[in-house]
Amino acid sequence: MADQLCTPSDLASWLQQDLDLSTATLLVECGTAVVQATAEQRIVQVVDDEVTLDVDEWHRGLYLELPERPVTAVATVLIGATAVTDYSTALRRARLWRADGWRSTLTLYPSQPSTVTVTYTHGYASGHQRLQLARGSVLALIAGVYSTPTGATSVKIDDYAEVFEAMSARMEASPARQRLLRRMYGRPPGSAVLTRAS
């Protein structure tokens, strides 16, 4: 199931009308996708997410930045195919520290890239207070495309791409909302960017 920053019943309450479940679900999922794309993060909690990061010869640091925030738990870390446990977590800063660094010692050439695979939990649990801005943003975006009390819509609600495009346009028309979402949920300057995920 796709991420949802609010529920179909939240949407029905917001619009003060009954909606069929498939319509409400589509609208919530589209709105959530637009809000998370604006924040450049998955905001909802993801348990045991797996990310594979490329570590090249220039990565000499002892810290490994994780791409999604906030990080609440780290389950496993693999350097190449080797499990490691000799690391420390700095969850508030979404990074890991390891005295021996993050490059594999098993590469054939010094310039050969290696990978670090981390299984971790990130995002905010359903009902967390910090989700309120994102939740309100999703509901506001939906209200803009699903407007009248009679159920008339400004876009065809059975077309995911068209609904997503309409909500994206509404988001682009609100620079203040974009700034708020990025300030609340975005990565700080200079932090890691996701290179490859599985």
C-alpha positions as CSV (number, residue, x, y, z in Angstrom):
1,M,0.0,0.0,0.0
2,A,1.2,3.5,-0.8
3,D,2.1,6.0,1.9
4,Q,-0.8,7.9,3.5
5,L,-0.4,11.0,5.7
6,C,-4.1,11.0,6.6
7,T,-6.9,8.5,6.3
8,P,-9.8,8.3,3.9
9,S,-12.1,9.0,6.9
10,D,-10.0,12.2,7.7
11,L,-10.7,13.3,4.2
12,A,-14.4,12.7,4.4
13,S,-14.5,14.7,7.6
14,W,-12.4,17.5,6.0
15,L,-14.7,17.7,3.0
16,Q,-17.8,17.1,5.1
17,Q,-19.2,14.6,2.7
18,D,-19.2,10.8,2.1
19,L,-16.7,9.5,-0.4
20,D,-16.3,6.0,-1.7
21,L,-13.2,4.4,-0.3
22,S,-11.3,4.0,-3.6
23,T,-11.7,7.7,-4.5
24,A,-10.7,8.8,-1.0
25,T,-7.7,6.4,-1.0
26,L,-6.5,7.6,-4.4
27,L,-6.7,11.3,-3.3
28,V,-4.9,10.7,-0.1
29,E,-2.1,8.7,-1.8
30,C,-1.7,11.4,-4.5
31,G,-1.6,14.2,-1.9
32,T,0.9,12.3,0.3
33,A,3.1,11.7,-2.7
34,V,3.1,15.4,-3.6
35,V,3.9,16.5,0.0
36,Q,6.7,13.9,0.4
37,A,8.2,14.9,-3.0
38,T,8.2,18.6,-1.9
39,A,9.9,17.6,1.4
40,E,12.3,15.4,-0.6
41,Q,11.8,12.8,2.1
42,R,9.5,10.0,3.1
43,I,7.8,11.5,6.1
44,V,5.7,8.5,7.2
45,Q,7.4,5.8,9.3
46,V,9.1,3.0,7.4
47,V,10.2,0.1,9.6
48,D,13.2,-1.9,8.5
49,D,13.8,0.0,5.3
50,E,16.9,-1.1,3.4
51,V,19.1,1.4,1.6
52,T,22.3,0.6,-0.3
53,L,24.9,3.5,-0.4
54,D,27.8,3.6,-2.7
55,V,31.1,4.4,-1.0
56,D,33.9,5.4,-3.4
57,E,37.6,5.9,-2.9
58,W,37.1,9.5,-1.9
59,H,35.0,8.7,1.1
60,R,37.6,8.7,3.9
61,G,35.3,9.9,6.7
62,L,34.3,7.9,9.7
63,Y,30.6,9.0,9.5
64,L,28.0,7.6,7.1
65,E,25.0,9.8,6.5
66,L,21.7,8.1,6.1
67,P,19.3,9.6,3.5
68,E,16.0,9.5,5.3
69,R,15.1,11.4,8.6
70,P,14.4,11.1,11.4
71,V,16.2,7.9,12.0
72,T,14.8,6.0,15.0
73,A,16.5,2.6,14.9
74,V,19.3,0.8,13.0
75,A,18.8,-3.0,12.6
76,T,21.7,-4.2,10.5
77,V,24.7,-2.8,8.6
78,L,26.6,-4.7,5.8
79,I,29.8,-3.5,4.2
80,G,29.7,-5.3,0.9
81,A,28.4,-8.7,2.0
82,T,30.0,-8.6,5.5
83,A,27.8,-7.8,8.5
84,V,29.4,-5.3,10.9
85,T,28.5,-4.3,14.4
86,D,31.5,-2.1,15.4
87,Y,29.6,1.2,14.7
88,S,27.9,3.8,16.8
89,T,24.6,5.5,16.0
90,A,24.0,9.2,16.1
91,L,20.2,8.9,15.5
92,R,19.4,12.6,16.0
93,R,21.9,13.5,13.2
94,A,20.9,10.5,11.0
95,R,24.3,9.1,10.7
96,L,26.6,6.2,11.8
97,W,30.2,6.3,13.1
98,R,32.8,3.6,12.6
99,A,36.5,3.9,13.6
100,D,37.6,1.9,10.5
101,G,35.5,3.9,8.1
102,W,33.0,2.6,5.6
103,R,35.1,1.2,2.7
104,S,35.3,-2.5,2.2
105,T,38.7,-4.0,2.8
106,L,37.9,-6.8,0.4
107,T,37.9,-4.7,-2.9
108,L,40.5,-5.8,-5.4
109,Y,41.6,-2.2,-6.3
110,P,41.9,0.9,-4.1
111,S,39.7,2.9,-6.5
112,Q,37.0,0.2,-6.7
113,P,33.7,1.4,-5.1
114,S,32.1,-0.6,-2.4
115,T,28.6,-0.6,-0.9
116,V,27.1,-0.2,2.6
117,T,23.7,-1.6,3.1
118,V,21.8,-0.4,6.1
119,T,18.4,-1.7,7.4
120,Y,16.9,1.1,9.5
121,T,13.6,2.6,10.7
122,H,12.9,6.3,9.8
123,G,10.0,8.7,9.6
124,Y,7.2,9.6,12.0
125,A,4.7,7.1,13.4
126,S,1.1,7.6,12.6
127,G,-0.5,10.2,14.9
128,H,2.9,11.9,15.7
129,Q,2.4,15.6,16.4
130,R,5.1,16.5,13.8
131,L,3.0,15.0,11.1
132,Q,0.3,17.7,11.5
133,L,1.8,20.1,8.9
134,A,2.1,17.4,6.3
135,R,-1.4,16.0,7.1
136,G,-3.0,19.5,6.8
137,S,-1.1,20.1,3.5
138,V,-2.4,16.8,2.0
139,L,-6.0,17.7,3.0
140,A,-5.6,21.3,1.6
141,L,-4.2,19.9,-1.7
142,I,-7.1,17.5,-2.0
143,A,-9.7,20.1,-1.3
144,G,-8.4,22.1,-4.2
145,V,-9.0,19.3,-6.7
146,Y,-12.1,17.8,-5.1
147,S,-14.1,20.8,-4.5
148,T,-17.9,21.1,-4.6
149,P,-20.4,19.7,-2.0
150,T,-22.1,17.9,-4.9
151,G,-19.0,15.9,-5.6
152,A,-18.0,17.6,-8.9
153,T,-14.3,17.5,-9.3
154,S,-11.9,19.7,-11.2
155,V,-10.0,16.6,-12.5
156,K,-11.0,13.0,-13.2
157,I,-10.4,11.2,-9.9
158,D,-9.9,7.9,-11.6
159,D,-6.7,9.1,-13.3
160,Y,-3.8,9.0,-10.8
161,A,-1.5,10.9,-13.1
162,E,-4.0,13.7,-13.7
163,V,-4.8,14.0,-10.0
164,F,-1.0,14.1,-9.1
165,E,-0.4,16.7,-11.7
166,A,-3.2,18.9,-10.4
167,M,-2.0,18.6,-6.8
168,S,1.6,19.3,-7.9
169,A,0.5,22.5,-9.6
170,R,-1.3,23.6,-6.5
171,M,1.8,22.9,-4.4
172,E,4.0,24.9,-6.9
173,A,1.5,27.8,-6.6
174,S,2.2,28.0,-2.8
175,P,5.9,28.8,-2.2
176,A,5.2,29.5,1.5
177,R,3.8,25.9,2.0
178,Q,6.8,24.5,0.1
179,R,9.2,26.4,2.4
180,L,7.4,25.2,5.5
181,L,7.4,21.6,4.4
182,R,11.1,21.7,3.5
183,R,12.0,23.4,6.8
184,M,10.0,20.9,8.9
185,Y,10.9,17.7,7.1
186,G,13.7,18.3,4.6
187,R,17.4,17.2,4.9
188,P,19.7,19.9,6.3
189,P,22.2,21.4,3.8
190,G,25.2,19.1,3.1
191,S,23.5,15.9,4.2
192,A,23.5,12.6,2.3
193,V,21.4,12.1,-0.8
194,L,20.0,8.7,-1.7
195,T,22.1,7.1,-4.4
196,R,20.5,3.7,-4.7
197,A,17.7,2.0,-2.8
198,S,16.3,-1.5,-2.9
